Structures are given as C-alpha cells and as structure tokens.
C-alpha cells in the first residue's frame, strides 16, 4: 500500500522520534522545510605555495552549527607528507613554522606540529556557520621519486590525508566526522542528521 507523500513524511518523522532521535516534531517540521538546519559541513583546501603552503577551512554548515575542533593527519597521504618547521630538520631546504593567516573564527588553542610531525589540531571557541580559518606552514613529501620534488607537494601527494572535525550542533551536542583530501587538494567533511 502506498501512502501520499505528506503521510509518508509524517510517518517518517514519527518513526525517527520513536527510535530515539533528539528532535521534536516541530523541529523535524523545520528541518523538512530547511534541510540545511540539520547539516554540518566544512570545506578544506590545501594550496602549495612558496615559501608557505596554506590550509583554508570554511564552515559551510546550516545555521547554528559550530566547528569545535579540527585535526589534520598527513600520515595517510599518498606522499607521506610531513610538516617542515625547522632549519636542518626532517624536511627539504625551505622550512616554515605554523602561522595563522586569517580567520573570522576564534581560536582557543593550537597543538602546533614539531618538525617532521604529521598531525596538527586546532580547537575553536567560536567557529560559526559562514566563518573561515586559514593557516600557513611548510609541507614536504617523503617520496624517493616525487612529482614536483620533495620541497613541493602535488595534489596526488596530499591525496588521502585525513581530516577530522568535531561539529557542535545548535542543541550543544558534539558529533565527529572524518574525510580525506582528494587529488584536487580539497576535502569536504559532512555530517547529516537522520
């Protein structure tokens, strides 16, 4: 038996409430009218540049969603990338330590990587929908035969680098989502509500 679409929607919302979703019927109706209310999303972009490489992040979530924390993990990248932050260290030639470039978010703390590290973690006290955050640093690959040489990173070399984001919902609930960078040096981290 097939029900009309409005009945199907009401039944779906009732089922979600019964199986434990934390949304009320009124909130589910609002979500039906505006699905972005229940969407958390971050876009990330890596730009190879001299002398500083850049990571740019934009909170493209629905209204009320915050980004509480983001972490990068370069170990899973195809180029086995590292942060080159000290002269004479693990990296090749040029080195650049972490530097915040621009932001409309409020940073609480940064676990800055040491030379040769493959992770960085940034915690925010305010990173609302529409806000952005950019930092620069030097990133090198560790391949024996590198597409652009070890001092420069190609999109294929950042491919697979991990990104983890803690989203804070409008109701104050934290949810963690993960993604990876692709060969176009971008990543989209998304969390969709039920």
N, C-alpha and C positions, 0 to 999 in steps of 0.2 A: 504494500500500500504506500502510495506516495503522497506526502503532505505538501500543502502550499508552502512557499519559501518563508513567509512570515512565521508560520507554525514551526518549521524546521529550525529557524533561528532561535525562537523561544525555547524549544526543546533542548537545543544545544547549550544555551545559556543555563537552563535549569540543571542539566547534567553536569556542567562544569562546577556549578555551585555545590551540587550534591557530592561530587568526588573530591572536594577539598580545595578548590581554588579560593583565593582570599578576596575575590572581587564580589561585591554585592550586585544584585540585579540592576540597580541604577547605574553602577559603574560599567557593567557589561553592556548596557544600552549605550552609554557614552563611547565605549570602545568600538561598538558596532558603527556608530556614526563617524568616529575619527580613529581609525586603527593606529595612527601614529602615537596616540596616548599610551599605547601598550608596546612600544617599540624602542629598544635601546640599541644604539648603533654608534660605532666610532670608525672613522676612516683614517688610515695611516698612509704616509708616503715617505719613501726614502729617496733622497737626491744626492747622487755622487757629485761632489764639487771640490775644487781646490781653493784654499787649503783645508776647508772644513766641510765635512759631509753633514747633511741635515735630515732630521726626522721631524715630520709635521703631523699633527693629530688634530682632528676636528670632531667634536661631539655633535653628531647629526641625529640624535635621539629625539623622541617626542618630548613635548613639554613636561617639565618636572623631573626628568631623568638627569642624574648627575654621574660623572665618572669619578670614582673614589680612588682608584689605583690603576696604573698600567705598568706592565713589565714586558721587556723585550728579552728574548733568548736567542742568541745568534748561533749557538752550537749546532742547531738542527739545519742551518743554512747549507746550501749546496757548496758554498765557498769556504765553509768552516770559518766564518768571519770572527774577528776579534776587534775590541776597542784598543786603538793605539794611542795611549795617553802620555807616554814618557819618552824622552830622547834616549836612544840606545836600548830601548826595551824590546818587546816581542815583535813589534810591527816593523814596517819598512820605511826608511827615510823620514818623511814628514810625520809629526805627531801633533795631536790637538786634544786637550782635555775637554771634558763636558763644559758646555756653556749654554745657558738659557738664552734664546734669541728673542722670541716674542711670545706673548701669552695674553689671553683675556681670562685665563683661569687663575686661581690662587693656589700656589704650591705649598704643601705642608712640609714635605721632605723629599730629598733625592738621595738614593743609595748610589752614589757615583761609582762607576767602574774603575778599578785599578788597571794598570797597563796589562794587556793580554786577557782581561776578563771578557766574558761573553754575555753578561747579563747587566741590565740596569732596571731599577724600579723607582717609579715616581708616584708619590701619594699627594692627593689634592684635598684641600679643604673646601674648594668651590670650583667645579668644572661643569657648568650648566649646559643645557642644550644650546647649540649655536656658538659656543666658545671654542677657542683654539689654543694650542700649545706647540711650540717649536723649540728644539734644542739642536746644537751642532756639536760635533765630535769627529775624530778621525776613525774610520773603519777600514781595516785591511783584510784581505783574504789570506789564506794559508795554503793555497794550491801550488803544486810544483809547476804546473803549466796553467797560468792564469790568462783569461781572455784579454784583460787590459793591463796586465802586470799586477803584482801584489799590492801596489800603492793605490790602485783604483778598483772600484767594485762595480761589476756589471750586474744588470738585473737578474741574469741567470744565476749569479753567485749569492744574492740575497734571498733567492727563491727558497722557501721552506723555513726561513727564520720565524720563530714563534712570537706571538703577541697575546698576552693575557690581560683582560680588562675586568675590573670589579665595577659593575654598574650599581648605582643606588637608585631604587625606584622612588616615585613620588610618595609611596607609603613608608619609606625608610628601610626597605628590605634590600639586602645585598645579593646580587646574583653574579656569578663569574662566567665569562665566555672567553673562548680562545679562537684564534685563527692563525694563518701563516701568510707571510709575504709571497707574492707571486712573481713571475718573471718580469712584470711591468713595474716592479718595485713598490707595489701598493698592497694594502690589506684592508678588508672590511670585517670588523668584528661586530656580530649582531646577536641580540637576544630578543626573541619574540615571545610574547605572553601566550598562554593557551587560548 
